[in-house]
Amino acid sequence: MRHKLLAGDTGGRCVILALDTGEEAFNDISNFAMKEGVPVAAIMAIGAFRAATLTFFEFDTRNGKRIPVEVQSEELA
């Protein structure tokens, strides 16, 4: 994973992360945040995944429903 600070003024930071093929997005982003002391963040992303697991939160049951996606997909958030 590579990262670069884009802006660091007004008490906040804007960092771009680029993950390499085969890296685990959730774990690597979480580890980066812990290492850099980021307690709260907004994440915007453009990317592609070979496979992913989405979680849909069901308010009625207060549980997350895991949805495996086993095809290559693009992501924009």
KEZAPA-444379 format. One line per field, with one value per atom (N, C-alpha, C): residue number from 1; x, y, z; atom name; chain; residue in one letter. Coordinates in pm, 1 decimal, always signed. Layout:
<sites>
vexkol <- (NUM  ...)
x <- (X  ...)
y <- (Y  ...)
z <- (Z  ...)
tifi <- (CA  ...)
domi <- (A  ...)
tipa <- (a  ...)
</sites>
This chain:
<sites>
vexkol <- (1  1  1  2  2  2  3  3  3  4  4  4  5  5  5  6  6  6  7  7  7  8  8  8  9  9  9  10  10  10  11  11  11  12  12  12  13  13  13  14  14  14  15  15  15  16  16  16  17  17  17  18  18  18  19  19  19  20  20  20  21  21  21  22  22  22  23  23  23  24  24  24  25  25  25  26  26  26  27  27  27  28  28  28  29  29  29  30  30  30  31  31  31  32  32  32  33  33  33  34  34  34  35  35  35  36  36  36  37  37  37  38  38  38  39  39  39  40  40  40  41  41  41  42  42  42  43  43  43  44  44  44  45  45  45  46  46  46  47  47  47  48  48  48  49  49  49  50  50  50  51  51  51  52  52  52  53  53  53  54  54  54  55  55  55  56  56  56  57  57  57  58  58  58  59  59  59  60  60  60  61  61  61  62  62  62  63  63  63  64  64  64  65  65  65  66  66  66  67  67  67  68  68  68  69  69  69  70  70  70  71  71  71  72  72  72  73  73  73  74  74  74  75  75  75  76  76  76  77  77  77)
x <- (+84.8  +0.0  +89.2  +48.1  +117.3  +20.7  +75.7  -9.4  +60.8  -21.0  +32.6  -63.3  -6.5  -84.7  -117.4  -245.8  -287.5  -310.2  -362.7  -387.3  -384.6  -334.6  -325.8  -351.3  -444.3  -472.7  -608.8  -645.2  -771.8  -803.3  -702.3  -724.5  -756.5  -758.0  -787.0  -681.8  -688.9  -595.3  -672.4  -620.4  -674.8  -561.5  -579.7  -475.5  -530.3  -448.2  -486.3  -410.8  -482.3  -423.1  -439.0  -335.9  -342.8  -301.6  -396.5  -369.1  -327.1  -240.9  -193.6  -281.4  -273.5  -348.8  -320.4  -427.4  -413.9  -418.9  -408.6  -415.8  -561.7  -580.6  -712.8  -754.4  -853.0  -889.6  -924.5  -1019.4  -1064.5  -950.0  -875.1  -765.6  -656.3  -618.1  -509.1  -548.1  -671.4  -716.6  -727.9  -780.3  -789.8  -652.1  -558.0  -421.1  -356.5  -376.8  -323.0  -380.1  -511.4  -575.4  -520.6  -503.5  -449.3  -305.5  -224.5  -83.7  -69.1  -157.6  -150.9  -232.3  -298.3  -375.6  -501.0  -572.9  -695.6  -814.9  -877.6  -989.2  -1120.6  -1138.8  -1261.7  -1224.2  -1294.3  -1261.8  -1384.1  -1381.6  -1477.7  -1399.1  -1457.2  -1386.9  -1460.3  -1386.1  -1436.5  -1348.1  -1408.1  -1327.5  -1371.6  -1272.9  -1294.5  -1200.3  -1249.9  -1161.2  -1229.6  -1157.7  -1210.0  -1169.5  -1255.5  -1231.0  -1249.1  -1163.6  -1179.3  -1298.2  -1315.1  -1427.4  -1440.1  -1560.3  -1582.1  -1699.9  -1709.8  -1826.9  -1884.9  -2009.4  -2080.4  -2163.3  -2192.0  -2279.2  -2392.9  -2514.5  -2634.7  -2691.9  -2702.4  -2753.6  -2905.7  -2966.8  -3112.1  -3156.4  -3226.0  -3266.8  -3361.8  -3452.6  -3551.2  -3485.1  -3387.8  -3321.7  -3194.6  -3149.7  -3025.5  -2904.8  -2905.8  -2795.9  -2750.2  -2627.7  -2576.1  -2594.0  -2639.2  -2653.6  -2536.7  -2454.4  -2335.8  -2376.9  -2328.3  -2361.7  -2231.0  -2196.0  -2072.7  -2091.3  -1990.8  -1988.6  -1866.2  -1888.4  -1779.1  -1736.0  -1770.3  -1729.3  -1651.3  -1565.9  -1491.0  -1587.9  -1571.2  -1664.8  -1589.6  -1650.3  -1598.0  -1677.2  -1612.0  -1673.6  -1652.8  -1756.3  -1750.2  -1832.4  -1768.9  -1841.0  -1798.7)
y <- (-117.0  +0.0  +123.0  +219.7  +348.1  +454.8  +561.1  +669.9  +803.1  +908.6  +1043.4  +1142.1  +1236.2  +1342.3  +1446.7  +1471.8  +1570.7  +1707.1  +1710.7  +1836.2  +1807.6  +1905.3  +1884.4  +2009.4  +2092.7  +2217.1  +2210.3  +2313.6  +2329.7  +2214.2  +2156.8  +2053.6  +1916.1  +1899.5  +1769.6  +1735.4  +1613.0  +1568.4  +1500.6  +1511.0  +1439.0  +1353.5  +1221.6  +1127.8  +1038.3  +1010.7  +915.1  +785.0  +673.7  +541.5  +465.5  +395.6  +309.9  +169.3  +78.2  -60.2  -138.3  -234.9  -318.6  -441.9  -505.4  -627.7  -729.9  -789.0  -891.3  -839.0  -708.5  -654.5  -654.9  -668.8  -674.8  -533.1  -476.8  -335.2  -299.2  -369.3  -333.1  -338.9  -447.9  -462.8  -358.9  -335.5  -241.5  -97.6  -58.4  +76.7  +92.4  -8.6  -4.3  +5.5  -73.8  -69.3  +66.0  +124.2  +256.7  +359.8  +355.4  +451.1  +438.7  +316.4  +296.9  +348.0  +315.9  +357.2  +509.8  +575.8  +721.1  +797.0  +725.5  +790.2  +859.3  +793.8  +850.0  +789.8  +866.4  +810.9  +806.1  +900.0  +910.8  +952.3  +896.3  +931.7  +919.8  +992.9  +975.5  +911.4  +809.3  +737.4  +756.3  +800.3  +808.1  +716.2  +638.6  +538.6  +518.2  +489.7  +440.7  +322.7  +210.1  +95.6  -25.2  -134.0  -260.6  -371.1  -471.8  -585.6  -713.8  -809.5  -942.4  -1013.9  -996.3  -1051.0  -965.3  -958.8  -876.8  -932.7  -890.4  -921.1  -788.7  -763.6  -644.1  -680.2  -581.9  -605.6  -505.1  -557.0  -474.4  -479.6  -362.9  -358.7  -356.8  -453.7  -462.4  -400.3  -287.7  -215.4  -296.8  -372.0  -448.3  -551.0  -622.4  -728.0  -677.7  -559.4  -499.9  -589.8  -655.9  -742.8  -706.5  -741.4  -721.7  -848.0  -830.9  -944.6  -940.7  -1045.4  -1052.1  -1098.1  -1025.4  -1054.3  -1075.9  -1200.5  -1225.3  -1186.9  -1121.6  -1087.0  -1156.8  -1259.4  -1345.4  -1316.4  -1198.7  -1161.0  -1030.8  -1007.1  -883.4  -767.1  -667.1  -555.0  -423.7  -319.2  -184.9  -120.6  -30.9  +30.8  +179.9  +254.4  +400.9  +441.7  +507.8  +549.0  +689.6)
z <- (+0.0  +0.0  +0.0  -79.5  -83.4  -31.5  +26.7  +72.3  +53.7  +42.0  +24.7  +90.4  +165.7  +228.0  +121.1  +97.5  -1.7  +61.8  +183.2  +254.0  +403.8  +479.8  +623.4  +702.7  +656.4  +727.3  +796.8  +866.8  +938.9  +1033.7  +1093.2  +1192.8  +1137.3  +1007.4  +946.9  +842.8  +794.7  +692.0  +580.5  +460.5  +345.9  +290.4  +297.1  +257.2  +147.6  +46.3  -56.5  -30.3  -35.3  -18.5  -150.1  -191.4  -310.3  -267.7  -272.5  -235.4  -358.7  -338.7  -447.4  -462.0  -575.5  -601.3  -491.8  -440.3  -337.3  -195.6  -176.5  -40.8  +7.0  +136.3  +198.9  +237.2  +166.2  +181.9  +326.4  +386.5  +521.3  +622.4  +621.3  +717.8  +695.7  +570.9  +544.6  +577.5  +545.8  +578.8  +730.9  +799.7  +946.3  +1009.8  +962.9  +1017.1  +993.4  +874.9  +845.5  +943.0  +964.9  +1055.2  +1197.4  +1245.7  +1381.2  +1388.8  +1289.4  +1288.3  +1284.6  +1209.9  +1194.2  +1298.7  +1391.6  +1496.6  +1445.1  +1354.4  +1297.1  +1371.6  +1463.2  +1539.6  +1461.5  +1367.3  +1289.0  +1147.4  +1048.5  +910.1  +820.9  +712.6  +603.6  +490.5  +431.1  +325.3  +193.3  +93.5  -42.8  -125.3  -214.2  -283.0  -427.2  -509.8  -644.9  -658.5  -702.3  -713.4  -772.2  -769.2  -819.8  -724.2  -715.6  -629.1  -708.5  -683.1  -742.8  -679.7  -550.4  -473.9  -348.6  -293.1  -174.3  -95.7  +29.0  +110.1  +157.6  +121.0  +164.5  +286.5  +369.1  +483.7  +479.2  +481.9  +483.9  +624.8  +688.6  +825.9  +822.6  +889.8  +898.9  +1031.3  +1023.5  +1143.8  +1230.9  +1167.7  +1246.1  +1337.2  +1284.8  +1363.4  +1430.9  +1392.6  +1444.8  +1418.8  +1304.1  +1263.5  +1123.6  +1095.9  +961.8  +879.4  +756.6  +665.1  +568.0  +572.1  +486.2  +346.6  +245.0  +106.3  +29.8  -1.0  -77.1  -223.8  -280.0  -421.6  -479.8  -556.4  -604.6  -747.4  -798.7  -934.7  -926.5  -1024.5  -1025.5  -1036.4  -949.6  -942.2  -927.2  -976.6  -953.8  -842.3  -771.4  -653.9  -661.0  -630.4  -621.6  -500.7  -406.0  -284.9  -245.1)
tifi <- (N  CA  C  N  CA  C  N  CA  C  N  CA  C  N  CA  C  N  CA  C  N  CA  C  N  CA  C  N  CA  C  N  CA  C  N  CA  C  N  CA  C  N  CA  C  N  CA  C  N  CA  C  N  CA  C  N  CA  C  N  CA  C  N  CA  C  N  CA  C  N  CA  C  N  CA  C  N  CA  C  N  CA  C  N  CA  C  N  CA  C  N  CA  C  N  CA  C  N  CA  C  N  CA  C  N  CA  C  N  CA  C  N  CA  C  N  CA  C  N  CA  C  N  CA  C  N  CA  C  N  CA  C  N  CA  C  N  CA  C  N  CA  C  N  CA  C  N  CA  C  N  CA  C  N  CA  C  N  CA  C  N  CA  C  N  CA  C  N  CA  C  N  CA  C  N  CA  C  N  CA  C  N  CA  C  N  CA  C  N  CA  C  N  CA  C  N  CA  C  N  CA  C  N  CA  C  N  CA  C  N  CA  C  N  CA  C  N  CA  C  N  CA  C  N  CA  C  N  CA  C  N  CA  C  N  CA  C  N  CA  C  N  CA  C  N  CA  C  N  CA  C  N  CA  C  N  CA  C  N  CA  C  N  CA  C  N  CA  C)
domi <- (A  A  A  A  A  A  A  A  A  A  A  A  A  A  A  A  A  A  A  A  A  A  A  A  A  A  A  A  A  A  A  A  A  A  A  A  A  A  A  A  A  A  A  A  A  A  A  A  A  A  A  A  A  A  A  A  A  A  A  A  A  A  A  A  A  A  A  A  A  A  A  A  A  A  A  A  A  A  A  A  A  A  A  A  A  A  A  A  A  A  A  A  A  A  A  A  A  A  A  A  A  A  A  A  A  A  A  A  A  A  A  A  A  A  A  A  A  A  A  A  A  A  A  A  A  A  A  A  A  A  A  A  A  A  A  A  A  A  A  A  A  A  A  A  A  A  A  A  A  A  A  A  A  A  A  A  A  A  A  A  A  A  A  A  A  A  A  A  A  A  A  A  A  A  A  A  A  A  A  A  A  A  A  A  A  A  A  A  A  A  A  A  A  A  A  A  A  A  A  A  A  A  A  A  A  A  A  A  A  A  A  A  A  A  A  A  A  A  A  A  A  A  A  A  A  A  A  A  A  A  A)
tipa <- (m  m  m  r  r  r  h  h  h  k  k  k  l  l  l  l  l  l  a  a  a  g  g  g  d  d  d  t  t  t  g  g  g  g  g  g  r  r  r  c  c  c  v  v  v  i  i  i  l  l  l  a  a  a  l  l  l  d  d  d  t  t  t  g  g  g  e  e  e  e  e  e  a  a  a  f  f  f  n  n  n  d  d  d  i  i  i  s  s  s  n  n  n  f  f  f  a  a  a  m  m  m  k  k  k  e  e  e  g  g  g  v  v  v  p  p  p  v  v  v  a  a  a  a  a  a  i  i  i  m  m  m  a  a  a  i  i  i  g  g  g  a  a  a  f  f  f  r  r  r  a  a  a  a  a  a  t  t  t  l  l  l  t  t  t  f  f  f  f  f  f  e  e  e  f  f  f  d  d  d  t  t  t  r  r  r  n  n  n  g  g  g  k  k  k  r  r  r  i  i  i  p  p  p  v  v  v  e  e  e  v  v  v  q  q  q  s  s  s  e  e  e  e  e  e  l  l  l  a  a  a)
</sites>
